[in-house]
């Protein structure tokens, strides 16, 4: 009798655990935030002072969390300072301080339970120049991926080793991709992210400490708008706020600017997206065919008057 009772009790416990497990799994699949993100695009005056940069990063992470952000996006080389602008000699990167401050940022990401896209320089082995990188930090305080700037300018190549891979990760079932600054000049990168079904590009820049009449504040945002519209992405653009610079932008998949910050001032731009929202998408009917090499719409005519290009 005791054996039968024990068996019934064990069965009941196991059944309860099964129900709880099933309920938990259903809750995960029914996540009300699925397809939605609250994004904090951050700008501050990046410098060669790693400790000061880290102070800004931690402050803005905390402020972003107070504003319910799921992910906090920082500019190119936000932590380390930018080789060629802030760092004049490749031997002047303060790797010990960069590692120390990175660990503190990882710890804070775990405390705040937020995702972070952190711009920094990534040290390689002796004799090799570092990467210009974006760390993807999850809410457990772990670096889960890293994007390395693929297209370095001729000036960058004096300080950095280019990367050779894409980086795609998901937050709340929103597929995210990463690019850095000069990558914007290469539409092939955007097309590859489109083929990977990315919903949003986090694009980090360092266009600061420029002359007052520099062209970049005029052309960089509109170039991003064209890429967003051509590929149907959201785009978060972050930049240093050191003078003279252009500010954070948030762009919708139809290529319009949803919002932007003020130039040359620290700040956080909060943007909300829902991937179920529909936007105007002019190239959608033929985009995939174009990506696959069919560079026309409809069907080609075999008419001789079409083939004779010297006729009228």
C-alpha positions as a LaTeX table, in Angstrom:
\begin{tabular}{lrrr}
\hline
Residue & $x$ (\AA) & $y$ (\AA) & $z$ (\AA) \\
\hline
Unk1 & 0.00 & 0.00 & 0.00 \\
Unk2 & 2.83 & 2.37 & 0.92 \\
Unk3 & 4.56 & 1.57 & $-2.39$ \\
Unk4 & 1.40 & 2.36 & $-4.37$ \\
Unk5 & 0.95 & 5.66 & $-2.47$ \\
Unk6 & 4.57 & 6.63 & $-3.12$ \\
Unk7 & 4.15 & 5.88 & $-6.81$ \\
Unk8 & 1.01 & 8.02 & $-7.00$ \\
Unk9 & 2.80 & 10.87 & $-5.18$ \\
Unk10 & 5.84 & 10.75 & $-7.50$ \\
Unk11 & 3.55 & 10.68 & $-10.55$ \\
Unk12 & 1.65 & 13.71 & $-9.26$ \\
Unk13 & 4.88 & 15.65 & $-8.64$ \\
Unk14 & 6.22 & 14.80 & $-12.11$ \\
Unk15 & 2.91 & 15.80 & $-13.71$ \\
Unk16 & 2.97 & 19.12 & $-11.85$ \\
Unk17 & 6.53 & 19.79 & $-13.05$ \\
Unk18 & 5.48 & 18.93 & $-16.60$ \\
Unk19 & 2.57 & 21.35 & $-16.46$ \\
Unk20 & 4.76 & 24.08 & $-15.02$ \\
Unk21 & 7.39 & 23.49 & $-17.69$ \\
Unk22 & 4.79 & 23.54 & $-20.42$ \\
Unk23 & 3.26 & 26.72 & $-19.01$ \\
Unk24 & 6.69 & 28.36 & $-18.87$ \\
Unk25 & 7.42 & 27.40 & $-22.47$ \\
Unk26 & 4.07 & 28.75 & $-23.61$ \\
Unk27 & 4.76 & 31.99 & $-21.78$ \\
Unk28 & 8.08 & 32.30 & $-23.61$ \\
Unk29 & 6.49 & 31.71 & $-27.00$ \\
Unk30 & 3.71 & 34.19 & $-26.17$ \\
Unk31 & 6.14 & 36.95 & $-25.22$ \\
Unk32 & 4.13 & 40.21 & $-25.53$ \\
Unk33 & 7.33 & 42.02 & $-26.57$ \\
Unk34 & 7.97 & 39.67 & $-29.50$ \\
Unk35 & 8.79 & 41.73 & $-32.57$ \\
Unk36 & 9.07 & 44.90 & $-30.50$ \\
Unk37 & 12.11 & 46.82 & $-29.30$ \\
Unk38 & 12.78 & 49.96 & $-27.33$ \\
Unk39 & 16.15 & 51.28 & $-28.49$ \\
Unk40 & 18.42 & 53.83 & $-26.82$ \\
Unk41 & 20.80 & 55.45 & $-29.34$ \\
Unk42 & 23.49 & 57.26 & $-27.36$ \\
Unk43 & 25.95 & 60.08 & $-28.04$ \\
Unk44 & 28.60 & 61.70 & $-25.87$ \\
Unk45 & 31.97 & 63.43 & $-26.49$ \\
Unk46 & 34.28 & 60.43 & $-26.98$ \\
Unk47 & 37.91 & 61.10 & $-26.11$ \\
Unk48 & 41.23 & 59.35 & $-25.46$ \\
Unk49 & 40.29 & 59.13 & $-21.76$ \\
Unk50 & 38.97 & 55.55 & $-21.42$ \\
Unk51 & 37.84 & 56.08 & $-17.82$ \\
Unk52 & 35.82 & 59.15 & $-18.78$ \\
Unk53 & 34.32 & 57.37 & $-21.79$ \\
Unk54 & 33.30 & 54.48 & $-19.53$ \\
Unk55 & 31.71 & 56.90 & $-17.07$ \\
Unk56 & 29.53 & 58.27 & $-19.88$ \\
Unk57 & 28.67 & 54.76 & $-21.08$ \\
Unk58 & 27.58 & 53.56 & $-17.64$ \\
Unk59 & 25.57 & 56.74 & $-17.02$ \\
Unk60 & 23.75 & 56.42 & $-20.32$ \\
Unk61 & 23.09 & 52.71 & $-19.77$ \\
Unk62 & 21.41 & 53.56 & $-16.46$ \\
Unk63 & 19.42 & 56.41 & $-17.99$ \\
Unk64 & 18.35 & 54.17 & $-20.88$ \\
Unk65 & 17.15 & 51.49 & $-18.48$ \\
Unk66 & 15.04 & 54.08 & $-16.63$ \\
Unk67 & 13.43 & 54.81 & $-19.98$ \\
Unk68 & 12.63 & 51.09 & $-20.45$ \\
Unk69 & 15.14 & 50.44 & $-23.25$ \\
Unk70 & 15.75 & 46.83 & $-24.26$ \\
Unk71 & 19.02 & 47.65 & $-26.04$ \\
Unk72 & 21.54 & 50.49 & $-25.67$ \\
Unk73 & 23.54 & 51.45 & $-28.77$ \\
Unk74 & 26.86 & 53.34 & $-28.59$ \\
Unk75 & 29.07 & 54.95 & $-31.27$ \\
Unk76 & 32.20 & 53.67 & $-32.94$ \\
Unk77 & 35.15 & 53.37 & $-30.50$ \\
Unk78 & 32.96 & 54.77 & $-27.70$ \\
Unk79 & 35.02 & 53.12 & $-24.98$ \\
Unk80 & 38.56 & 53.04 & $-26.36$ \\
Unk81 & 38.69 & 56.31 & $-28.26$ \\
Unk82 & 39.27 & 56.35 & $-32.01$ \\
Unk83 & 42.66 & 55.57 & $-33.53$ \\
Unk84 & 43.77 & 58.49 & $-35.67$ \\
Unk85 & 41.51 & 61.03 & $-33.96$ \\
Unk86 & 41.77 & 60.47 & $-30.19$ \\
Unk87 & 44.69 & 58.02 & $-30.29$ \\
Unk88 & 47.56 & 59.46 & $-32.31$ \\
Unk89 & 49.99 & 56.55 & $-31.84$ \\
Unk90 & 48.99 & 52.90 & $-32.17$ \\
Unk91 & 51.04 & 52.10 & $-29.07$ \\
Unk92 & 48.98 & 54.51 & $-26.96$ \\
Unk93 & 45.87 & 52.30 & $-26.64$ \\
Unk94 & 45.40 & 51.74 & $-22.91$ \\
Unk95 & 44.55 & 48.04 & $-23.11$ \\
Unk96 & 44.65 & 47.39 & $-19.38$ \\
Unk97 & 42.13 & 50.18 & $-18.71$ \\
Unk98 & 39.99 & 49.15 & $-21.70$ \\
Unk99 & 39.73 & 45.60 & $-20.30$ \\
Unk100 & 38.97 & 46.84 & $-16.78$ \\
Unk101 & 36.23 & 49.18 & $-17.95$ \\
Unk102 & 34.80 & 46.54 & $-20.31$ \\
Unk103 & 34.39 & 44.18 & $-17.35$ \\
Unk104 & 32.54 & 46.87 & $-15.40$ \\
Unk105 & 30.23 & 47.51 & $-18.36$ \\
Unk106 & 29.52 & 43.77 & $-18.62$ \\
Unk107 & 28.66 & 43.68 & $-14.93$ \\
Unk108 & 26.34 & 46.67 & $-15.27$ \\
Unk109 & 24.57 & 45.15 & $-18.29$ \\
Unk110 & 23.78 & 42.12 & $-16.13$ \\
Unk111 & 22.59 & 44.28 & $-13.23$ \\
Unk112 & 20.35 & 46.35 & $-15.52$ \\
Unk113 & 19.26 & 43.36 & $-17.63$ \\
Unk114 & 19.81 & 45.21 & $-20.91$ \\
Unk115 & 21.45 & 44.46 & $-24.23$ \\
Unk116 & 24.36 & 46.70 & $-25.21$ \\
Unk117 & 26.06 & 47.39 & $-28.54$ \\
Unk118 & 29.43 & 48.76 & $-27.43$ \\
Unk119 & 31.91 & 50.42 & $-29.76$ \\
Unk120 & 35.53 & 49.81 & $-28.81$ \\
Unk121 & 38.93 & 48.72 & $-30.10$ \\
Unk122 & 39.65 & 44.98 & $-29.80$ \\
Unk123 & 43.25 & 43.98 & $-29.11$ \\
Unk124 & 44.82 & 41.25 & $-31.25$ \\
Unk125 & 48.01 & 39.27 & $-30.70$ \\
Unk126 & 51.42 & 40.94 & $-30.67$ \\
Unk127 & 52.39 & 42.39 & $-34.02$ \\
Unk128 & 48.81 & 42.79 & $-35.27$ \\
Unk129 & 46.80 & 46.00 & $-35.26$ \\
Unk130 & 43.52 & 45.86 & $-33.30$ \\
Unk131 & 40.04 & 45.58 & $-34.76$ \\
Unk132 & 37.60 & 48.49 & $-34.71$ \\
Unk133 & 34.70 & 46.60 & $-33.16$ \\
Unk134 & 31.19 & 46.46 & $-31.79$ \\
Unk135 & 30.64 & 44.07 & $-28.87$ \\
Unk136 & 27.17 & 42.53 & $-28.55$ \\
Unk137 & 26.51 & 42.22 & $-24.80$ \\
Unk138 & 23.46 & 40.30 & $-23.59$ \\
Unk139 & 21.46 & 40.89 & $-20.36$ \\
Unk140 & 23.55 & 38.18 & $-18.65$ \\
Unk141 & 26.59 & 40.40 & $-19.06$ \\
Unk142 & 28.19 & 38.20 & $-21.74$ \\
Unk143 & 29.76 & 39.16 & $-25.05$ \\
Unk144 & 27.79 & 36.94 & $-27.43$ \\
Unk145 & 29.23 & 38.26 & $-30.69$ \\
Unk146 & 31.55 & 40.90 & $-32.12$ \\
Unk147 & 31.44 & 42.83 & $-35.37$ \\
Unk148 & 34.73 & 44.14 & $-36.76$ \\
Unk149 & 34.68 & 47.09 & $-39.17$ \\
Unk150 & 35.09 & 45.50 & $-42.59$ \\
Unk151 & 35.87 & 48.56 & $-44.67$ \\
Unk152 & 38.51 & 50.66 & $-42.95$ \\
Unk153 & 39.46 & 53.96 & $-44.57$ \\
Unk154 & 43.06 & 54.44 & $-45.71$ \\
Unk155 & 43.59 & 56.37 & $-42.46$ \\
Unk156 & 41.98 & 53.58 & $-40.39$ \\
Unk157 & 44.35 & 51.00 & $-41.85$ \\
Unk158 & 47.27 & 52.71 & $-40.08$ \\
Unk159 & 45.62 & 51.78 & $-36.76$ \\
Unk160 & 43.23 & 48.87 & $-37.41$ \\
Unk161 & 42.96 & 45.41 & $-38.96$ \\
Unk162 & 39.75 & 45.03 & $-41.03$ \\
Unk163 & 37.16 & 42.37 & $-40.19$ \\
Unk164 & 35.77 & 39.63 & $-42.43$ \\
Unk165 & 32.37 & 38.61 & $-41.05$ \\
Unk166 & 28.80 & 39.77 & $-40.50$ \\
Unk167 & 27.14 & 39.72 & $-37.08$ \\
Unk168 & 23.44 & 38.89 & $-36.63$ \\
Unk169 & 21.65 & 38.46 & $-33.30$ \\
Unk170 & 18.06 & 38.50 & $-32.05$ \\
Unk171 & 16.35 & 40.47 & $-29.30$ \\
Unk172 & 12.63 & 39.84 & $-28.74$ \\
Unk173 & 12.51 & 38.03 & $-32.11$ \\
Unk174 & 13.82 & 41.16 & $-33.83$ \\
Unk175 & 16.78 & 40.26 & $-36.03$ \\
Unk176 & 19.64 & 42.77 & $-35.66$ \\
Unk177 & 22.73 & 43.48 & $-37.77$ \\
Unk178 & 25.80 & 45.65 & $-37.19$ \\
Unk179 & 27.89 & 48.03 & $-39.30$ \\
Unk180 & 30.54 & 50.66 & $-38.57$ \\
Unk181 & 31.01 & 54.09 & $-40.18$ \\
Unk182 & 32.78 & 53.74 & $-43.59$ \\
Unk183 & 30.87 & 50.48 & $-44.18$ \\
Unk184 & 28.02 & 52.77 & $-45.24$ \\
Unk185 & 29.78 & 53.36 & $-48.57$ \\
Unk186 & 29.40 & 49.70 & $-49.60$ \\
Unk187 & 25.82 & 48.73 & $-50.50$ \\
Unk188 & 26.91 & 45.10 & $-50.83$ \\
Unk189 & 27.00 & 44.90 & $-47.02$ \\
Unk190 & 23.42 & 46.11 & $-46.71$ \\
Unk191 & 22.27 & 43.69 & $-49.39$ \\
Unk192 & 23.84 & 40.78 & $-47.52$ \\
Unk193 & 22.02 & 41.77 & $-44.33$ \\
Unk194 & 18.78 & 41.96 & $-46.35$ \\
Unk195 & 19.39 & 38.39 & $-47.56$ \\
Unk196 & 19.75 & 37.41 & $-43.90$ \\
Unk197 & 16.29 & 38.88 & $-43.12$ \\
Unk198 & 17.62 & 41.50 & $-40.72$ \\
Unk199 & 15.01 & 43.92 & $-39.31$ \\
Unk200 & 17.29 & 46.65 & $-37.96$ \\
Unk201 & 20.86 & 47.80 & $-38.53$ \\
Unk202 & 22.78 & 49.28 & $-35.62$ \\
Unk203 & 25.29 & 51.50 & $-37.43$ \\
Unk204 & 27.93 & 53.17 & $-35.25$ \\
Unk205 & 29.94 & 56.18 & $-36.42$ \\
Unk206 & 32.74 & 58.45 & $-35.31$ \\
Unk207 & 32.32 & 61.59 & $-37.43$ \\
Unk208 & 33.50 & 64.21 & $-34.97$ \\
Unk209 & 36.33 & 66.66 & $-34.30$ \\
Unk210 & 35.89 & 67.76 & $-37.91$ \\
Unk211 & 36.12 & 71.19 & $-39.52$ \\
Unk212 & 32.96 & 73.25 & $-39.28$ \\
Unk213 & 32.30 & 73.06 & $-43.04$ \\
Unk214 & 32.86 & 69.28 & $-43.37$ \\
Unk215 & 30.45 & 67.54 & $-45.77$ \\
Unk216 & 29.84 & 64.44 & $-43.64$ \\
Unk217 & 26.98 & 65.86 & $-41.53$ \\
Unk218 & 25.10 & 66.47 & $-44.77$ \\
Unk219 & 25.75 & 63.23 & $-46.62$ \\
Unk220 & 25.98 & 60.48 & $-43.99$ \\
Unk221 & 22.35 & 60.56 & $-42.73$ \\
Unk222 & 20.87 & 60.74 & $-46.25$ \\
Unk223 & 23.09 & 57.88 & $-47.41$ \\
Unk224 & 21.73 & 55.81 & $-44.51$ \\
Unk225 & 18.17 & 56.82 & $-45.40$ \\
Unk226 & 18.67 & 55.53 & $-48.95$ \\
Unk227 & 20.09 & 52.23 & $-47.66$ \\
Unk228 & 17.20 & 51.80 & $-45.22$ \\
Unk229 & 14.60 & 52.40 & $-47.93$ \\
Unk230 & 16.35 & 50.23 & $-50.54$ \\
Unk231 & 16.57 & 47.28 & $-48.15$ \\
Unk232 & 13.59 & 47.87 & $-45.84$ \\
Unk233 & 15.46 & 48.14 & $-42.53$ \\
Unk234 & 15.10 & 50.23 & $-39.46$ \\
Unk235 & 18.42 & 51.96 & $-38.75$ \\
Unk236 & 19.88 & 53.33 & $-35.52$ \\
Unk237 & 22.77 & 55.73 & $-36.21$ \\
Unk238 & 25.02 & 56.75 & $-33.32$ \\
Unk239 & 27.89 & 59.21 & $-33.36$ \\
Unk240 & 30.26 & 61.01 & $-31.02$ \\
Unk241 & 28.92 & 64.39 & $-29.90$ \\
Unk242 & 32.38 & 66.00 & $-29.86$ \\
Unk243 & 32.48 & 69.07 & $-32.13$ \\
Unk244 & 31.92 & 69.17 & $-34.99$ \\
Unk245 & 29.63 & 66.18 & $-35.49$ \\
Unk246 & 26.18 & 65.13 & $-36.60$ \\
Unk247 & 23.72 & 63.62 & $-34.10$ \\
Unk248 & 22.04 & 60.27 & $-33.52$ \\
Unk249 & 19.31 & 59.46 & $-36.05$ \\
Unk250 & 16.59 & 56.83 & $-36.11$ \\
Unk251 & 15.34 & 55.87 & $-39.57$ \\
Unk252 & 12.26 & 53.82 & $-40.49$ \\
Unk253 & 12.17 & 51.19 & $-43.29$ \\
Unk254 & 10.63 & 53.67 & $-45.74$ \\
Unk255 & 13.76 & 55.82 & $-45.45$ \\
Unk256 & 12.25 & 58.60 & $-43.35$ \\
Unk257 & 13.88 & 60.11 & $-40.26$ \\
Unk258 & 11.68 & 59.20 & $-37.29$ \\
Unk259 & 13.67 & 61.37 & $-34.90$ \\
Unk260 & 17.15 & 62.73 & $-34.17$ \\
Unk261 & 19.06 & 64.41 & $-31.35$ \\
Unk262 & 20.67 & 67.85 & $-31.25$ \\
Unk263 & 24.17 & 68.18 & $-32.66$ \\
Unk264 & 27.30 & 68.42 & $-30.49$ \\
Unk265 & 25.48 & 67.66 & $-27.24$ \\
Unk266 & 25.37 & 64.45 & $-25.17$ \\
Unk267 & 22.02 & 62.70 & $-25.26$ \\
Unk268 & 19.93 & 59.56 & $-25.67$ \\
Unk269 & 17.42 & 59.03 & $-28.47$ \\
Unk270 & 14.66 & 56.58 & $-27.48$ \\
Unk271 & 12.90 & 54.83 & $-30.37$ \\
Unk272 & 10.25 & 52.11 & $-30.34$ \\
Unk273 & 9.73 & 49.65 & $-33.17$ \\
Unk274 & 7.23 & 46.94 & $-33.95$ \\
Unk275 & 8.13 & 44.67 & $-36.85$ \\
Unk276 & 4.42 & 44.11 & $-37.57$ \\
Unk277 & 4.09 & 47.78 & $-38.62$ \\
Unk278 & 3.91 & 48.28 & $-42.39$ \\
Unk279 & 5.84 & 50.98 & $-44.28$ \\
Unk280 & 5.98 & 52.07 & $-47.90$ \\
Unk281 & 8.39 & 49.76 & $-49.73$ \\
Unk282 & 8.76 & 50.70 & $-53.40$ \\
Unk283 & 11.22 & 47.99 & $-54.44$ \\
Unk284 & 9.61 & 45.10 & $-52.58$ \\
Unk285 & 7.95 & 43.38 & $-55.61$ \\
Unk286 & 11.29 & 42.94 & $-57.38$ \\
Unk287 & 13.98 & 43.22 & $-54.67$ \\
Unk288 & 14.65 & 39.51 & $-54.23$ \\
Unk289 & 14.85 & 39.01 & $-58.00$ \\
Unk290 & 17.36 & 41.86 & $-58.23$ \\
Unk291 & 19.42 & 40.40 & $-55.39$ \\
Unk292 & 19.48 & 37.09 & $-57.29$ \\
Unk293 & 20.72 & 38.78 & $-60.47$ \\
Unk294 & 17.55 & 39.54 & $-62.43$ \\
Unk295 & 18.09 & 43.25 & $-63.02$ \\
Unk296 & 14.74 & 44.09 & $-64.61$ \\
Unk297 & 11.07 & 43.59 & $-63.77$ \\
Unk298 & 8.56 & 41.57 & $-65.76$ \\
Unk299 & 9.53 & 39.60 & $-68.88$ \\
Unk300 & 12.00 & 40.46 & $-71.64$ \\
Unk301 & 10.58 & 40.79 & $-75.17$ \\
Unk302 & 12.17 & 38.93 & $-78.11$ \\
Unk303 & 10.99 & 41.67 & $-80.46$ \\
Unk304 & 13.58 & 42.57 & $-83.10$ \\
Unk305 & 12.82 & 46.26 & $-82.59$ \\
Unk306 & 13.76 & 45.80 & $-78.95$ \\
Unk307 & 17.02 & 44.05 & $-79.81$ \\
Unk308 & 18.08 & 46.63 & $-82.42$ \\
Unk309 & 19.40 & 49.44 & $-80.22$ \\
Unk310 & 20.31 & 51.69 & $-83.13$ \\
Unk311 & 16.83 & 51.92 & $-84.60$ \\
Unk312 & 14.18 & 54.57 & $-84.09$ \\
\hline
\end{tabular}
